[in-house]
Amino acid sequence: MKGSYQFEKLESRHAEATLLAERALMRMEGFLPLLERHGLPSSGSVLDLGCGHGIRAEKIAAQFPSLRVVGLDRSAELLEQARVHERENLRFELGDLYSLPFADESFDFVYARLVFMHLSDPRQALREIFRCLKPGGRVLIEDADRDCMFFEPSPPLFPAFWEKVQQGQRRLGGDPNVGRRLAPYLKEFGFADVRVESQPILGGGGDIAFLVRTLMPSLNVYLEPEDRAGGEAAIAQLGELAQDPRATFYHFWFVVSGRKS
Ligand SMILES: C[S@@+](CC[C@H](N)C(=O)[O-])C[C@H]1O[C@@H](n2cnc3c(N)ncnc32)[C@H](O)[C@@H]1O
């Protein structure tokens, strides 16, 4: 199956597992309020799709004991780590978003963070989400659009490097610009009450350093071998910018939810 995040195929997957966990913890303080703003019910069942290590599924289950939470991912290795968190109201399942192993109308709320940008067939995933949601249930998708990232002062090597990263992600079947397409997708599938908000990072050197350390190594897979040295130079330049007291970083993600009517 095509897709631009294939954990099992990563040579450096042990390092990536650690960094993925760090990225999952990012802005955790706003996570539960975000879910509540988008209609997380106080009881019923919640599905976290592409849950990775299950860090966010665990957070929901711990905070809301009256919810039954299921995390699903296609990576057996990541799920092994997720299963450490299993408890009475939390379990993890191996499976694919394109063919969810659940009965029709079995969930009240479906959450998917940073997985749609890696899907070659987001419509099939949405078809499955729609099928598994109960009438009145909501889906909440959180994802990036790689064009929504700005540095000031602008590091000269970044634009060409970033374009190559996006091209590489498309080659593997992902969509680096999925963020802007989430609301249209939900409308296309007949979701009602589509709500959109952005997750902004308005930061400086520390945020750039976090990005360089936790995200940039995982983007190497998108570069052709002949572009990797250029990629390293661009990342080194970002590392220098992170030390600059004037450095400013803006990054916006999309958060989109809709109700199955
Ligand atoms: C970038 S990680 C995000 C993990 C987690 N949601 C987070 O925010 O930290 C993408 C996750 O989606 C999973 N994934 C990608 N394509 C999938 C598919 N077709 N079905 C199920 N899981 C998938 C990957 O294995 C990986 O764990």
The ligand as a MOL file (V3000), in Angstrom:
LIG
                    3D

  0  0  0     0  0            999 V3000
M  V30 BEGIN CTAB
M  V30 COUNTS 27 29 0 0 0
M  V30 BEGIN ATOM
M  V30 1 C 3.1960 10.7540 11.7050 0
M  V30 2 S 2.5630 9.4120 12.5990 0 CHG=1
M  V30 3 C 1.4140 10.2060 13.7030 0
M  V30 4 C 1.1570 9.3900 14.9500 0
M  V30 5 C 0.2190 10.0170 15.9690 0
M  V30 6 N -1.1200 10.2120 15.4410 0
M  V30 7 C 0.7620 11.3410 16.4610 0
M  V30 8 O 0.1260 12.3660 16.2350 0
M  V30 9 O 1.8280 11.3430 17.0600 0 CHG=-1
M  V30 10 C 1.4890 8.6150 11.4310 0
M  V30 11 C 0.9340 7.3110 11.9820 0
M  V30 12 O -0.0740 6.8180 11.0810 0
M  V30 13 C 0.1330 5.4360 10.8600 0
M  V30 14 N -0.4440 5.1240 9.5340 0
M  V30 15 C -0.0510 5.6030 8.3430 0
M  V30 16 N -0.8330 5.1160 7.3610 0
M  V30 17 C -1.7470 4.2960 7.9570 0
M  V30 18 C -2.8170 3.5090 7.4740 0
M  V30 19 N -3.1040 3.4440 6.1810 0
M  V30 20 N -3.5590 2.8210 8.3790 0
M  V30 21 C -3.2640 2.8760 9.7100 0
M  V30 22 N -2.2530 3.6010 10.2280 0
M  V30 23 C -1.4970 4.3190 9.3550 0
M  V30 24 C 1.6380 5.2350 10.9570 0
M  V30 25 O 2.0010 3.9020 11.2390 0
M  V30 26 C 1.9870 6.2050 12.0890 0
M  V30 27 O 1.9090 5.6150 13.3490 0
M  V30 END ATOM
M  V30 BEGIN BOND
M  V30 1 1 1 2
M  V30 2 1 2 3
M  V30 3 1 2 10
M  V30 4 1 3 4
M  V30 5 1 4 5
M  V30 6 1 5 6
M  V30 7 1 5 7
M  V30 8 2 7 8
M  V30 9 1 7 9
M  V30 10 1 10 11
M  V30 11 1 11 12
M  V30 12 1 11 26
M  V30 13 1 12 13
M  V30 14 1 13 14
M  V30 15 1 13 24
M  V30 16 1 14 15
M  V30 17 1 14 23
M  V30 18 2 15 16
M  V30 19 1 16 17
M  V30 20 1 17 18
M  V30 21 2 17 23
M  V30 22 1 18 19
M  V30 23 2 18 20
M  V30 24 1 20 21
M  V30 25 2 21 22
M  V30 26 1 22 23
M  V30 27 1 24 25
M  V30 28 1 24 26
M  V30 29 1 26 27
M  V30 END BOND
M  V30 END CTAB
M  END
